[in-house]
């Protein structure tokens, strides 16, 4: 089944939009259904004008919006983002009905796709989070470490992100968890390179995982070692005007429980209390879970039964 374009090489630019929908506005849900059905064609329309920019567009639906759009049963693993509140660290759950993830070689392509989608949605859509990401040197985050090294590749990546026969009505779809993390760069820069490497669990210069004797059990790498794969399409972001910078986390998976286990290890700890050291320098301000329909389901969205 044709899927939305999730598995692809890293892009130089990305735009993440999280939207809420005011269904009290006349025609709002019809607008949303129309945009979902038109979305694969909109990506093709924008991409055709500059194919060398390699535009990839993904759209998804949150748990609260799904039953307002259709009487079809919800995807098996679709649910609100699970807030995590540990003794020290907090992963909040924040509103989100629609997510748009656009990425390309140039930011204008992301902007154009988002502009068209928002224009078609009209006044019923409110942007509650906008993050423009950029490639930083050799796919590093702003902490200076390569991000996404452990992503699966090829068929392994496709298997990791795409729903299969376990939920046949939504095969080819995916789940996406997004979070915005802001970094305390002042505190981070006070650490020596060796200490930073122990926080992450990899070497900074050449991106080699530390051996088990050296790698702390509260390092980011150690606590993200779970049974199952996700595809991380994280991007750095920042604003000199606001004085903020960080990482926008975007984790795609066939089963969001894999991502949720990683986040539980980070925020609650494994064992409880042994939390991810990176959270001493990086704070989550958003958290939302979305179902990502297959391209085929989007194109047939109008055929789903109305609520």
Secondary structure as UniProt FT lines:
FT   STRAND          13..21
FT   TURN            23..24
FT   TURN            26..27
FT   HELIX           28..49
FT   HELIX           51..53
FT   STRAND          56..62
FT   HELIX           63..69
FT   TURN            76..77
FT   STRAND          84..85
FT   STRAND          90..91
FT   STRAND          98..104
FT   HELIX           107..121
FT   HELIX           122..124
FT   STRAND          125..134
FT   TURN            137..139
FT   TURN            142..143
FT   TURN            149..150
FT   HELIX           154..161
FT   HELIX           165..170
FT   TURN            171..172
FT   STRAND          174..183
FT   HELIX           185..189
FT   HELIX           193..200
FT   TURN            204..206
FT   TURN            212..214
FT   TURN            217..218
FT   HELIX           220..223
FT   STRAND          231..232
FT   STRAND          235..239
FT   TURN            240..243
FT   STRAND          244..253
FT   HELIX           256..267
FT   TURN            268..273
FT   HELIX           277..280
FT   STRAND          282..284
FT   STRAND          288..292
FT   HELIX           295..299
FT   HELIX           301..303
//
